[in-house]
């Protein structure tokens, strides 16, 4: 009877130790990526938008017009707050999205038709 309890305790200890190890590994892998999975998902979403645009397939515009108006006026901080309010995203994601939109708006546009 004592042997059964000892075996049960050892098995329980091994199972709990394994679960703890998995938890530690998960937290370390999340910390290694910066924990900002939302930004990575948004980045993939922007790339998908570019592919759809290139293929001529219509897609929904994900940036509210009020945010674009603030960007055009040069009001970056207000644009970040408005983006957060409209989309429910975190401040870091909103800031990166606004920075991306500003760089996209200031980049020179190339014409594929002129290269033919």
Sine and cosine of phi, psi and omega as CSV:
sin_phi,cos_phi,sin_psi,cos_psi,sin_omega,cos_omega
0.00,0.00,-0.67,0.75,0.03,-1.00
-0.91,0.42,-0.60,0.80,0.01,-1.00
-0.90,0.44,-0.62,0.78,0.03,-1.00
-0.90,0.43,-0.65,0.76,0.02,-1.00
-0.93,0.36,-0.62,0.79,0.02,-1.00
-0.91,0.41,-0.68,0.74,0.04,-1.00
-0.90,0.43,-0.66,0.75,0.03,-1.00
-0.88,0.47,-0.68,0.73,0.01,-1.00
-0.90,0.44,-0.64,0.76,0.01,-1.00
-0.92,0.40,-0.70,0.72,0.02,-1.00
-0.89,0.45,-0.68,0.73,0.02,-1.00
-0.89,0.46,-0.67,0.75,0.03,-1.00
-0.89,0.45,-0.67,0.74,0.03,-1.00
-0.91,0.41,-0.67,0.75,0.01,-1.00
-0.91,0.42,-0.74,0.67,0.00,-1.00
-0.90,0.43,-0.62,0.79,0.06,-1.00
-0.90,0.44,-0.64,0.77,0.05,-1.00
-0.90,0.44,-0.68,0.74,0.04,-1.00
-0.90,0.44,-0.65,0.76,0.04,-1.00
-0.89,0.46,-0.66,0.75,0.01,-1.00
-0.89,0.45,-0.66,0.75,0.04,-1.00
-0.90,0.44,-0.66,0.75,0.03,-1.00
-0.88,0.47,-0.69,0.73,0.03,-1.00
-0.89,0.45,-0.70,0.71,0.00,-1.00
-0.88,0.48,-0.67,0.74,0.00,-1.00
-0.90,0.44,-0.70,0.71,-0.02,-1.00
-0.92,0.39,-0.59,0.81,0.04,-1.00
-0.93,0.37,-0.64,0.77,0.00,-1.00
-0.93,0.37,-0.58,0.82,0.04,-1.00
-0.93,0.37,-0.63,0.78,0.02,-1.00
-0.93,0.38,-0.54,0.84,-0.01,-1.00
-0.92,0.38,-0.51,0.86,0.02,-1.00
-1.00,0.05,0.04,1.00,-0.01,-1.00
1.00,0.05,-0.08,1.00,0.03,-1.00
0.93,0.36,0.19,0.98,-0.09,-1.00
-0.95,-0.33,0.90,0.44,-0.03,-1.00
-0.92,0.39,-0.51,0.86,0.01,-1.00
-0.86,0.51,-0.65,0.76,0.01,-1.00
-0.91,0.42,-0.65,0.76,0.01,-1.00
-0.90,0.43,-0.64,0.77,0.04,-1.00
-0.91,0.41,-0.68,0.73,0.04,-1.00
-0.89,0.47,-0.60,0.80,0.02,-1.00
-0.90,0.43,-0.68,0.74,0.06,-1.00
-0.90,0.44,-0.61,0.79,0.03,-1.00
-0.89,0.46,-0.67,0.74,0.03,-1.00
-0.90,0.43,-0.64,0.77,0.03,-1.00
-0.90,0.43,-0.65,0.76,0.05,-1.00
-0.89,0.45,-0.63,0.77,0.07,-1.00
-0.86,0.51,-0.67,0.74,0.03,-1.00
-0.89,0.45,-0.66,0.75,0.02,-1.00
-0.90,0.44,-0.70,0.71,0.01,-1.00
-0.89,0.45,-0.65,0.76,0.03,-1.00
-0.90,0.44,-0.70,0.72,0.01,-1.00
-0.87,0.49,-0.61,0.79,0.00,-1.00
-0.99,0.16,-0.11,0.99,0.01,-1.00
0.98,0.19,0.33,0.95,0.02,-1.00
-1.00,-0.09,0.80,-0.60,-0.02,-1.00
-0.92,0.38,0.54,-0.84,0.06,-1.00
-0.53,-0.84,0.31,-0.95,-0.02,-1.00
-0.96,0.29,0.66,-0.75,0.08,-1.00
-0.99,0.15,0.80,-0.60,-0.11,-0.99
-1.00,-0.06,-0.04,1.00,-0.01,-1.00
-0.96,-0.27,0.86,-0.52,0.02,-1.00
-0.88,0.47,0.53,-0.85,-0.03,-1.00
-0.89,0.45,-0.54,0.84,0.02,-1.00
-0.89,0.46,-0.58,0.82,0.04,-1.00
-0.94,0.35,-0.68,0.73,0.01,-1.00
-0.89,0.45,-0.60,0.80,0.03,-1.00
-0.90,0.45,-0.67,0.74,0.03,-1.00
-0.91,0.42,-0.60,0.80,0.04,-1.00
-0.91,0.42,-0.69,0.73,0.01,-1.00
-0.89,0.46,-0.51,0.86,0.03,-1.00
-0.99,0.13,-0.09,1.00,0.01,-1.00
0.99,0.15,0.28,0.96,-0.02,-1.00
-0.99,-0.10,0.98,0.18,-0.11,-0.99
-0.91,0.41,-0.74,0.67,-0.05,-1.00
-0.88,0.47,-0.67,0.75,0.02,-1.00
-0.92,0.40,-0.59,0.81,0.03,-1.00
-0.90,0.43,-0.64,0.77,0.03,-1.00
-0.89,0.45,-0.72,0.70,0.01,-1.00
-0.89,0.45,-0.67,0.75,0.01,-1.00
-0.91,0.41,-0.65,0.76,0.03,-1.00
-0.89,0.46,-0.67,0.74,0.05,-1.00
-0.87,0.49,-0.72,0.70,-0.03,-1.00
-0.89,0.46,-0.69,0.72,-0.07,-1.00
-0.97,0.24,-0.56,0.83,-0.10,-1.00
-0.97,-0.26,-0.29,0.96,-0.03,-1.00
0.97,0.23,0.26,0.96,-0.02,-1.00
-0.99,0.11,0.26,-0.97,0.03,-1.00
-0.96,0.28,0.27,-0.96,-0.05,-1.00
-0.88,0.48,-0.65,0.76,-0.04,-1.00
-0.92,0.40,-0.63,0.78,0.02,-1.00
-0.93,0.36,-0.69,0.72,0.00,-1.00
-0.88,0.47,-0.67,0.74,-0.01,-1.00
-0.90,0.45,-0.70,0.72,0.00,-1.00
-0.91,0.41,-0.62,0.79,0.02,-1.00
-0.91,0.41,-0.69,0.73,0.02,-1.00
-0.90,0.43,-0.68,0.73,0.05,-1.00
-0.87,0.50,-0.65,0.76,0.03,-1.00
-0.90,0.44,-0.69,0.72,-0.01,-1.00
-0.91,0.41,-0.61,0.80,0.03,-1.00
-0.91,0.41,-0.70,0.71,0.01,-1.00
-0.92,0.40,-0.57,0.82,0.03,-1.00
-0.92,0.38,-0.61,0.79,-0.01,-1.00
-0.95,0.30,-0.52,0.85,-0.04,-1.00
-1.00,0.01,-0.19,0.98,0.00,-1.00
-0.95,0.30,0.63,-0.77,0.04,-1.00
-0.92,0.39,0.66,-0.75,-0.02,-1.00
-1.00,-0.01,0.74,-0.67,0.04,-1.00
-0.98,-0.19,0.53,-0.84,-0.03,-1.00
-0.95,-0.30,0.86,-0.50,0.03,-1.00
-0.95,0.32,-0.54,0.84,-0.02,-1.00
-0.90,0.43,-0.53,0.84,-0.02,-1.00
-0.96,0.26,-0.28,0.96,-0.04,-1.00
-1.00,0.05,-0.13,0.99,-0.08,-1.00
-0.96,0.28,0.00,0.00,0.00,0.00
